[in-house]
Amino acid sequence: MDHINLKILQGYRTDDFSGELKLLMKYKQGAHDGNMQIPAPYKEDESQFSVVLNKIHDSCLGLISYIKTENPDILPKR
């Protein structure tokens, strides 16, 4: 999702919305180049798909960590 998509979704929020809307890359652990958008690899060579998938994977792991920290009872314990 990029900033334009985020802005559109924010426009759909109702007054009683209490959730969070953020770019997935915000949750990426470790260093990133400051670019919070996930690039679209469609016009690049095939190797860029792996780069994008790795960014999504790392960001999802960070999101899960954030959810566990902020809401420890929301996910089942192992």
N, C-alpha and C positions, 0 to 999 in steps of 0.2 A: 504494500500500500504506500502511496506517496502522499505528499502534503495536500494535493488537490482532493484525493479520495477522502482523506481525513477531514478536511474542511466540509465536504459534502455530508459525511456521516454526522459531524457535529451539528449541522443544520437540521437534522432529523430528530435531535434530542428533544424530549418533552420536558416540561417543568419539573416533573417528578423523577427524572432520570438521575440516578445517584452513582452510576458506574463510571468507568474510566475509558476514554478513547485515546489511544496513543499509537504511534508507529511501532511496529514489531522490533525494529532495529534498536529502539531505546533500551530493550532488555538484553541486548547482546553483551555477553560478558567479555571483559578484556578490551583491548584497543580496537577502535575502529577509526576510520579516517574523518570522523565528524559528519559524514554523510549518513543521514538516518533513513534514506530510501533504499529499498531493495531494487537493484537494477534489473531491467528487463533484458534477458540475454538473447532475445529472438533475432536480433540483427548482428549478433556476434558469432564467433565460431563456436563449435560444439563444446569446447573446454570451459566456456563461461557458464554453462549450465551447472557444472560441479561447483564452481565458485559461488553461484547464487544459492544452490542447495545447502552448501556449508554455512552460509550466512543465515539462512532461514533456520537450519538446525540449531546453530549456536544461539540464535535469538529465542527460539522456542525453549531451549534449556534454561535460558535466563528468565523467561516468563514464568516457567514452572517454579523456579527457585523463588521468584518474587511472590507468586501466589502462596507458596508454602510459608514464606516468611510473614506475609501480611495476613493470611488467613489459615493458620496452622490446622484448623479442624475441617477444612474444606476437602482435603484429599485423604484417601484412605491411608492408614499407616501400614508399613510393610513389616 
